[in-house]
Amino acid sequence: MSDVERDRPRGGLAAMCAAQTTSWGLLYYSLPVALVPISRDTGWSVPAMTAAFSAGLTVSAFAGVRVGRTLDRTGPRLVMTLGSVIGVVALLLVGAAPTFAVFAAAWLVAGFGQAAVFYQPAFVVITRWYGPHRVRALTTLTLVAGFASTIFAPLTAALIDALGWRTAYLVLAGVLGVVTIPLHWFFLNAHWSSAPASNAGAEPPQDARAVSRSRPFRLLQVTMALSTLALFAVTFNLIALFLERGLSYGSAAVAFGLIGVGQVIGRLAYSALPAGTPAVTRTVVLTAAGAASVWALALVPGPAALLVVVAVMAGMVRGCNTLLQATAVADRWGTRDHGSLQGVFAAPVTIVGALAPAAGPALASLLGGYPAMAAAMAVLATIGVVAALCTGPARHPPG
């Protein structure tokens, strides 16, 4: 039995899928549903609460660097279980917060939990478990977790209607603890059996710090950060953009919802890409598709059906980008020190993903409208494509 097979526990992928769905549903998607009820009850402004949430996501980006290094040294059991515990504490603080300062602090605490239970650590674990066969498992994980909002947004709303937002968050904290703590503790590795099997005799030694400071690595970070910023800023504010294009609110809302359908299609399409496709080719093609979809959203005035098609295409690229982020580092530098490299790689991408929803309206107000904002974002996405072209072929640099 190989080390990869020895490290992969029975039922591990199913457990990770359930834990990811629950973690995203409660530590990410619960707040957008609760913003208005909380504001009505407390008087706290929606922008201020959203800023607190974004600050927590920024904390998760920086904490994710340390989480990645820890995952390289030890197994994921303790790290991800502790992340679940921190998440539970954060949701309890949210529900009990007597002031906005405590509420904001609760989401900063949540950031530390998110760093240990969201996609990035899960990607590291799945890559360790499946080695060269990781794409199908990563696709399964992101497809299942993609239903987090579908499951937990209505549940959060129902609990708030029935119990009030404070009690609802106490219940949600209990759900997070009951579901994710046992899954992380009983289905994840306490320790890795050895170095990743794919490294044995195949990957030369490398200095993780030197890799993370290399020009190709940083260009790859720039590529993914700019692509993420453009896609998230425009698609998150798609309703406002389409209203300026003359669509009705109902049609704009339907188009926004179809982005999720596009993401599912994109993730399925990514897993169907030929296994031998060079990493740089895959990155250039997908980032170029993202830039093209943002340019289309910026420039196409209508009709409504064509705008909806473009929105679905943008969703498809977003779905592909999730898997591209999961595989880009391992495809280029192998799985040695993957946790450390993935944590450093994902930090700027996570930060811009946290800031993108607010960046869109701010830029639109400066430039005179959402189409102009989308055009500015398309320029940034195009710069990301140029950076992708400069990353060069995949290689495993010597230490």
Disulfide bonds with the S-S distance in Angstrom:
none
